Amino acid sequence: MEPTVATVAATTDLTMLKAIGAGIAAVGMLGSGIGLGMMIGKFFEAVGRQPSVEERLSSYFYIGAGLIEAIALFAFAIAALVLFVL
């Protein structure tokens, strides 16, 4: 049985909508990249101003960086699910 024009058009529309949805879900990765860059810059700025606080700030820095990276991984997982599974 050959596909009709309507089924081909519906499949193409669904594929296009999946790509758009995955792109929207991937915006979280962009935001976390910007946030991580700002956090790293501010960390180095603070350590440059007061080198004595590096030991106290580094633990907060690693925890914050891990949480930001977790947001990026969640966004990637959702984008991959939308694109390949749904």
Summary of the structure (lengths in Angstrom):
residues: 86
radius of gyration: 20.9
end to end distance: 24.9
largest distance: 74.5
contacts: 206
relative contact order: 0.15
helix: 92%
strand: 0%
